[in-house]
């Protein structure tokens, strides 16, 4: 996750700014990276950095359908990182 955050810091600032949250979901620690803009999906990663699903965004706004209960079942929210750079 640290490598991913470093990569986001090297990219242009997203609108809205990117955030990374840690949750417990399906009895495992996961990380949710918010969508960058418009219909770009957010992504849920396992603790090894593998994409589990995209719970939101896309053309329908409902992601890829692999974790339709993510927002209802997630718990123990912790904000890990927030991009606080000025937008260009």
ABEGO torsion letter per residue (X at the ends): XAAAAAAAAABBBBOBBBBBBBBBBGGBBBBBBBBABEABBBBBBBAAGBBABBABEEAAGAEAGABAAAAAABBGBBBABBBABBBX
